[in-house]
């Protein structure tokens, strides 16, 4: 029984020591957080770098163009601040001319549906002019999957805040 008392006393002494060390570490850590300038601060100040504790200025920013301003700029080819009918329909005209295979200025149904006809012909593997379920499945639209971030951003921020 006498041995148990010494073991318990050592345990309590160890716990008290650990708490005292943790408390001292906390006070040292918080007192260092109040330091305004690190060692070598005058050299950093001469170069024009901000010092620890100095207010951070505003980040430089580019001129903000709205999505509509960018779209307007793409269509206004002569950059005169106005869009003519020719400028407005230019992109549509290019698409139309690609579809107007015979160049008569009119789109027939066959010219308009050329991509769909090509897709059907490609899917019709047995050339039966019909699509079975397996052939039809090859005509499904392939959608782009959303790009996932390359990193776990909240974890990166947490690590940066610890430093």
The 8 nearest C-alpha neighbors of each residue, nearest first, counted from 0:
[[1, 3, 2, 4, 5, 6, 7, 8],
 [0, 2, 4, 3, 5, 6, 7, 8],
 [3, 1, 5, 0, 4, 6, 7, 8],
 [2, 4, 6, 0, 1, 5, 7, 8],
 [5, 3, 7, 1, 2, 6, 8, 0],
 [4, 6, 8, 2, 7, 3, 9, 1],
 [7, 5, 3, 9, 8, 4, 10, 2],
 [6, 8, 10, 4, 9, 5, 3, 11],
 [9, 7, 5, 11, 10, 6, 12, 4],
 [8, 10, 12, 6, 7, 11, 13, 5],
 [9, 11, 7, 13, 8, 12, 6, 14],
 [10, 12, 14, 8, 13, 9, 15, 7],
 [13, 11, 9, 15, 10, 14, 8, 16],
 [12, 14, 10, 16, 11, 15, 9, 17],
 [15, 13, 11, 17, 16, 12, 18, 10],
 [14, 16, 18, 12, 17, 13, 19, 11],
 [17, 15, 13, 19, 14, 18, 12, 20],
 [16, 18, 14, 20, 15, 19, 21, 13],
 [17, 19, 21, 15, 16, 20, 22, 14],
 [18, 20, 22, 16, 17, 21, 23, 15],
 [19, 21, 23, 17, 22, 18, 24, 16],
 [22, 20, 18, 24, 19, 23, 17, 25],
 [23, 21, 25, 19, 24, 20, 18, 26],
 [24, 22, 20, 26, 25, 21, 19, 27],
 [23, 25, 21, 27, 22, 26, 28, 20],
 [26, 24, 22, 28, 23, 27, 29, 21],
 [25, 27, 23, 29, 28, 24, 30, 22],
 [28, 26, 24, 30, 25, 29, 23, 31],
 [27, 29, 25, 31, 26, 30, 24, 32],
 [28, 30, 32, 26, 31, 27, 25, 33],
 [29, 31, 27, 32, 28, 33, 26, 34],
 [32, 30, 28, 33, 29, 34, 27, 26],
 [31, 33, 29, 30, 34, 28, 35, 27],
 [32, 34, 31, 30, 35, 29, 52, 36],
 [35, 33, 31, 32, 36, 37, 30, 52],
 [36, 34, 52, 51, 33, 37, 50, 53],
 [37, 35, 51, 40, 34, 50, 38, 52],
 [38, 36, 40, 39, 35, 51, 34, 50],
 [37, 39, 40, 36, 41, 42, 43, 35],
 [38, 40, 41, 42, 37, 43, 36, 44],
 [39, 41, 43, 42, 38, 37, 36, 44],
 [40, 42, 44, 43, 39, 45, 38, 46],
 [43, 41, 45, 44, 40, 39, 46, 47],
 [42, 44, 40, 46, 48, 41, 45, 47],
 [43, 45, 41, 47, 42, 46, 48, 40],
 [46, 44, 42, 47, 43, 41, 48, 40],
 [47, 45, 43, 44, 48, 42, 41, 49],
 [48, 46, 44, 45, 43, 49, 42, 50],
 [47, 49, 43, 44, 46, 50, 45, 42],
 [50, 48, 53, 47, 51, 44, 43, 55],
 [51, 49, 53, 52, 36, 48, 40, 44],
 [50, 52, 36, 53, 35, 49, 37, 34],
 [51, 53, 35, 50, 54, 36, 34, 49],
 [54, 52, 50, 51, 49, 55, 35, 36],
 [55, 53, 56, 52, 49, 50, 51, 57],
 [54, 56, 53, 57, 49, 58, 52, 50],
 [57, 55, 54, 58, 59, 49, 53, 48],
 [56, 58, 59, 55, 60, 54, 49, 61],
 [57, 59, 60, 56, 55, 61, 54, 62],
 [60, 58, 57, 61, 56, 62, 55, 63],
 [61, 59, 58, 62, 63, 57, 64, 56],
 [60, 62, 63, 59, 64, 58, 65, 57],
 [63, 61, 64, 60, 65, 59, 68, 69],
 [62, 64, 61, 65, 60, 66, 68, 69],
 [65, 63, 68, 62, 69, 66, 67, 61],
 [64, 66, 68, 67, 63, 69, 70, 62],
 [65, 67, 69, 68, 70, 64, 71, 63],
 [66, 68, 70, 65, 69, 71, 64, 72],
 [69, 67, 71, 65, 70, 66, 64, 72],
 [68, 70, 72, 66, 67, 71, 73, 65],
 [69, 71, 67, 73, 72, 68, 66, 74],
 [72, 70, 68, 74, 69, 73, 67, 75],
 [73, 71, 69, 75, 70, 74, 68, 78],
 [72, 74, 70, 71, 75, 69, 76, 68],
 [73, 75, 71, 72, 76, 86, 87, 70],
 [76, 74, 72, 78, 82, 77, 73, 71],
 [75, 77, 78, 74, 73, 86, 72, 82],
 [76, 78, 79, 75, 80, 82, 81, 86],
 [79, 77, 75, 76, 80, 72, 81, 82],
 [78, 80, 77, 81, 75, 82, 76, 72],
 [81, 79, 78, 75, 82, 77, 72, 71],
 [82, 80, 79, 83, 75, 78, 77, 71],
 [83, 81, 75, 86, 87, 84, 80, 74],
 [82, 84, 86, 85, 87, 81, 75, 88],
 [83, 85, 87, 86, 88, 82, 89, 81],
 [86, 84, 88, 83, 87, 89, 82, 92],
 [85, 87, 83, 89, 84, 88, 82, 74],
 [88, 86, 84, 85, 89, 83, 74, 82],
 [87, 89, 91, 85, 86, 90, 92, 84],
 [90, 88, 92, 86, 91, 87, 85, 93],
 [91, 89, 93, 92, 88, 94, 87, 86],
 [90, 92, 94, 88, 93, 89, 95, 87],
 [91, 93, 95, 89, 90, 94, 88, 96],
 [92, 94, 96, 90, 91, 95, 89, 97],
 [93, 95, 91, 97, 92, 96, 90, 98],
 [96, 94, 92, 98, 97, 93, 91, 99],
 [97, 95, 99, 93, 98, 94, 92, 102],
 [98, 96, 94, 95, 99, 93, 100, 92],
 [97, 99, 95, 96, 100, 110, 111, 94],
 [100, 98, 96, 102, 97, 106, 101, 95],
 [99, 101, 102, 98, 110, 97, 96, 103],
 [100, 102, 103, 99, 104, 110, 105, 98],
 [103, 101, 99, 100, 104, 96, 105, 98],
 [102, 104, 105, 101, 99, 106, 100, 96],
 [105, 103, 102, 99, 106, 96, 101, 95],
 [106, 104, 103, 107, 99, 102, 101, 95],
 [107, 105, 99, 110, 111, 108, 104, 98],
 [106, 108, 110, 109, 111, 105, 99, 112],
 [107, 109, 111, 110, 112, 106, 113, 105],
 [108, 110, 112, 107, 111, 113, 106, 116],
 [111, 109, 107, 113, 108, 112, 106, 98],
 [110, 112, 108, 109, 113, 106, 98, 107],
 [113, 111, 109, 115, 110, 114, 108, 116],
 [112, 114, 116, 110, 115, 111, 109, 117],
 [115, 113, 117, 116, 112, 118, 111, 119],
 [114, 116, 118, 112, 117, 113, 119, 120],
 [115, 117, 113, 119, 118, 114, 112, 120],
 [118, 116, 114, 120, 115, 119, 121, 113],
 [117, 119, 115, 121, 116, 120, 114, 122],
 [120, 118, 116, 122, 117, 121, 123, 115],
 [119, 121, 117, 123, 122, 118, 116, 126],
 [120, 122, 118, 119, 123, 117, 124, 116],
 [121, 123, 119, 134, 120, 124, 118, 137],
 [124, 122, 120, 126, 121, 125, 130, 119],
 [123, 125, 126, 122, 121, 134, 120, 127],
 [124, 126, 127, 123, 128, 129, 130, 122],
 [127, 125, 123, 128, 124, 120, 129, 122],
 [126, 128, 129, 125, 123, 130, 124, 131],
 [129, 127, 126, 123, 130, 120, 125, 119],
 [130, 128, 127, 123, 131, 126, 125, 119],
 [131, 129, 134, 135, 123, 132, 128, 122],
 [130, 132, 134, 133, 135, 129, 123, 136],
 [133, 131, 135, 134, 136, 130, 137, 129],
 [134, 132, 136, 135, 131, 137, 130, 122],
 [133, 135, 131, 122, 136, 130, 137, 132],
 [134, 136, 132, 137, 133, 138, 130, 131],
 [137, 135, 133, 138, 134, 139, 132, 122],
 [136, 138, 135, 134, 139, 122, 133, 140],
 [139, 137, 136, 135, 140, 122, 118, 134],
 [140, 138, 137, 136, 141, 135, 142, 134],
 [141, 139, 142, 138, 137, 136, 143, 118],
 [140, 142, 139, 143, 138, 144, 137, 136],
 [143, 141, 140, 144, 139, 145, 146, 138],
 [142, 144, 145, 141, 146, 140, 147, 139],
 [143, 145, 142, 146, 147, 141, 140, 148],
 [146, 144, 147, 143, 142, 148, 149, 141],
 [145, 147, 144, 148, 143, 149, 150, 142],
 [146, 148, 145, 149, 150, 144, 151, 152],
 [147, 149, 150, 146, 151, 152, 145, 153],
 [150, 148, 147, 151, 152, 146, 155, 153],
 [151, 149, 148, 152, 155, 154, 147, 153],
 [150, 152, 154, 153, 155, 149, 148, 156],
 [151, 153, 155, 154, 150, 156, 148, 149],
 [154, 152, 156, 155, 151, 157, 158, 150],
 [153, 155, 157, 152, 156, 151, 158, 150],
 [156, 154, 152, 158, 157, 153, 159, 151],
 [155, 157, 159, 153, 154, 158, 160, 152],
 [156, 158, 154, 160, 155, 159, 153, 161],
 [157, 159, 161, 155, 160, 156, 154, 162],
 [160, 158, 156, 162, 161, 157, 155, 154],
 [159, 161, 157, 162, 158, 156, 155, 154],
 [162, 160, 158, 159, 157, 156, 155, 154],
 [161, 159, 160, 158, 157, 156, 155, 32]]
